């Protein structure tokens, strides 16, 4: 009886090469989709961070224009500007359209300069904000 027990233990001491190979294949098959989804999530996270930064900078630029125009609506002239550097590689284009004698439409477009050439192309614009500013005095 003891001999039978020893033979049974010898047969089940380790894993065969086929079992190891199958376990490895299953692990790889399971890991590929997980790694793809993590990579995509990282890319989307970076894009959301960039767009959030562009939104904050655009809002700040609009607030600065509003602050300037409160007391100097007529004397400020036009706010139109192109490729204004805001922060790092973020650029800003400002369009000033007169909507009436006492009303201006201000459009601020902010984007990240991917190309590094110092100009904001239309495909690089992340955020566009538009507001109206009225002459208060």
Secondary structure by P-SEA (a helix, b strand, c coil): caaaaaaaaaacccccaaaaaaaaaaaaaaaaaaaaaaaaaaaaaaaaaaaaaaaaaaaaaaaaaaaaaccccccccccccccccccccbbbbbbbbbccccbbbbbbbbbbccccccccccccccbbbbbcccccc
